[in-house]
């Protein structure tokens, strides 16, 4: 058992924002500039890592990818935080979007508390707010919606039948995270439960990045459009406000419809392995 009573290590749970590197907070940047270890998610702009991280810091990629075999285990992330902090290091755990919205921050807080490791939580621009702003969709526009709900629907049993009935009749704006592969299911469930004919759906791919794509339609026309598979990450906005994109959208869709701004976990790992092999060869 490590005696950490005199250890001065600390973990900063910091948000990187939804993609645009200029959306990170000044406070997060200040800690990155002083960090000794940075544990970064996949959905963090590479520009942030190049521009803001202390050149002497060790950057460890701990990306996750839903339903993909290359994801880093949460237990591994927890142990990396614990191990480095107990060595007295300043560790920044850098998360895409905001740190508290659909992330595993609870698991990480628990391991830090169990080991008496000091920490700070630095909020950021969550994907819903970034995507909506860059698509020109005010989530609670007066006369259109009075509230917004953050949801996820990455598997069929995560939302109950009774709750679908409520979602179909609500005037709230619905924002679905991690649901790019289940958009058709969202549309089908809402239509089956009698969603209003004035309801629109927006799917925003790679929001706030140079590769952003915004697709908007009346929810009852969705199936007729034969849209392609959406690239990750994608955010889904459902409600009357989604129609406002056509009037207030201020960024043209990227002409590139196939490239990924955030590299898949497997690609990142392969690049790291190649770098390690090159370093060994030079040695």
N, C-alpha and C positions, 0 to 999 in steps of 0.2 A: 504494500500500500504506500503510495507516494504521499509524503508530508508536504502539502501545498499551503501551509499556513503563512509562509513567507514569500510565496511566489507572486510576482507582480504581473504575470501574463493577463491578457484581457482579450475578449472576443467581441467584435463589432458586427452585429447583424444588420447589414446595410443593403439598401435597395438601389438598383442600377437604373430603374425606369424601364419602359417598354421597348426600347430599341434605339431611338435617337440619342446619341451620346451626350447631347447638350441638355437632356432632361434629368440627368443625375443631379443630386443636391450638392451644394458647396461643402456641407458637413461630411458627406460620404467621400468626396474627393479629398478632403483634408486627411481623413483616416487612411485612404488608399496611398497617399503620398508618404505616410509614415509607417505603413504596414510592413511586417516582416514575413508574413504568410498571407496569401489571398486564396481562399477556396471559392471558386467561381462556378456559377451555373452555366448551362449551355446558352440560355437566352439572355446573354449579356453581350453588348456590342464589343467587338474586338478593339474598336477605337478607344473605348474606356480603358481597356487593359494596356494599350500602347501609350496612351497620353497621360494617364493619371496615376498609374501604379508606381510606387517606389522601385527604381531600377534594380535595387539590391534584393527586392522581395522575391520569395519563392511563390510562383503561381501554380496552383494545383487545380486541375479541371475535374470537377465532380458533377458533371452534367447528368441530367435525367431526361429520358424520352419515353413518354407514355406508351406502354405495351411494346417496348423494344427491349431486346436482350442486352443492350450495351449500357444500360443505365447504372449509375453508381448507387450502391446500396446506402440507405440512410444510416445504417449502423457504421459504415465506413466513414461517412461524413462526420458523424458524431465523434468517432474515435480520433479523426484528424484534428478536429477542434480541440478536443480534450488534451491530446498528447502535446500539441504545439503550445497551447496556453499554459500547461503545467511545466513547460520548459522556460516560461517567462516571456514568451513572445507575444507581440501584438498581432492578433489574427483578425482579418476581415473576412467574414462569410458573406459573399456578394451574391445577391439574388436578383433575378430579372423581375421587372415590375415593382410591386411593393412587397415588403417582407412578410406582411400579415394576411394577404389575400390569396387563398388557395396555395399555401406553401406549407412545408413541414416545420414551421418555426416552433411549434409546441414541443416536438421531439427534441429539438436543439436546445430550447430553453431548459427542458428537464435535465438534460445531461450536464448543462452548465451549473444549474442549481445543485445537483447532486455532488458536484466536485468543487463547490464553492468558488467557481471561476467568475470574476467580475465581467459584466457585459453591458452593452448599450444596444438599443434598437433604433435604427435610423429609417424613418419611413421614406417612401418615394412615390412617383407617379405610377399608379397601377395601370394595367393594360386596358381596362375598361375606359378609364378617363383619357389615356393617351390615344387610343384608337378612335374614340368618339370625337375628340377634339380635331384630330388630323383628318377625320372624315366629314367634318362639318355637321355633326349630329349632337345637338344639345340634349343631354339625356333626360332632363326634367323641364323641357321647354314649357312655358306657361301656356295653358290651354290644350296641351298635348299629353302631359303626364305630371303627376304630383309626387312620384316616388320612383326609385330604381331598385331592382333586385339583382344581386350578383349570384349566379347559379353555375352549376356544371352538370353536364349530361354525357359522360364518357362511357357509360354502360346503361343498359336498358332498365335495370332495377334500382337506379339511384334516385329516381323521382317516382313517387307513388301515384296511382290512378286518381286519387282524390285531389292531390296537389296539382295534377295536370288540369283538372276542371277549374281550379282556382286561377291558374296561370292563364287559361284561355279567356276568362271573363274580366281579368283585372285590367285597369287602365295604367298600371305601372309599366315602366320600361323594363324589359327583361334582357339581361346580359349574360350570355353563356360562355364560360371559359372552357378550354380543353374539350371542345365539342365539334371540331372541324369534321371529324369522321362520322358524326351522328346528326348532321344538320337535317337530313331527310327525315330522321326519326322525330326531331323536334317539330318540324313542320307538320308531319303526319299526326302527331299527338294533339297539337293545338287545333288543327282543322277538325279532327275527330270530335273534339270537345267544344266546337262551335265558336272558335275565335272570331272576332269581329272582322267584317269585310274591309274595314279601313286600316287593318294592321299590315305593316310592312316588315320586311326582314332585310337586314344588312349583314353581309359576311365580309369581314375586313381581314385580309391576309397581310402578314408581316407589317403590322401597323407601325407607323412613325419611322420606317426605314425607307431607303431609296427604292425598295422593291414593293412598296405598298400597293395593294389592289383592293378596291371597294366594289362590291356587287350588291345592288339593291333591287328589290322587287316587291310587289304586293304578295303577301304570303300565299294567296290562292293561285298565283301565277308561277310560283317557284318551280313546281315540277315540270312545267312546260318549257322552261328555259334550258334544261339539259346542261347545267353548269358542270364544269370539270371538277375533279377532286381538288379540294382546297389545300394549299401548302401550309405547313406548320411554321410558326404559330398563327392560328386564325381565331378571331373573336366574332361571336354572333350577337347581334342586337335585334330584338323583336319589339315592335311597338309602333305607334303612330309617328313617333319622332324620327324613325328610320327614313321616312319619306323626305325629310328635310335635307338630306344629303344632296339631292338633285338641285336644290336651291342654294345651299350654303357650302357645298364641298369646295375646297380651295386648293386641293392638290390633285393633279392629273394622275391617273393610274400609270404605273410603270409599264413600259413596253415589253419588259422581260417578265414572262409568266411562268418560268420554269426554275429559275435560280433560287437558292436559299441564302438569305442574309446571315442566318445563324446556322453554322455547319452542324450536320448530324453528329451525334456522340461518337460513332464509329470512325468518322473522318478525323475528328480531333485526336482521338486516341492513336490512330495510325500515324498522323503527323508527329505526335510526340514521340512515338517509338522510332520513327525515322531520324528525328533530331538526336535521340539518345544514341542510336547506332553510329551516326556521324561523329558525335563527340568521342565515342569509344575508339573509332578508327583514327581520329586525329591524335588521340592520346598514345 
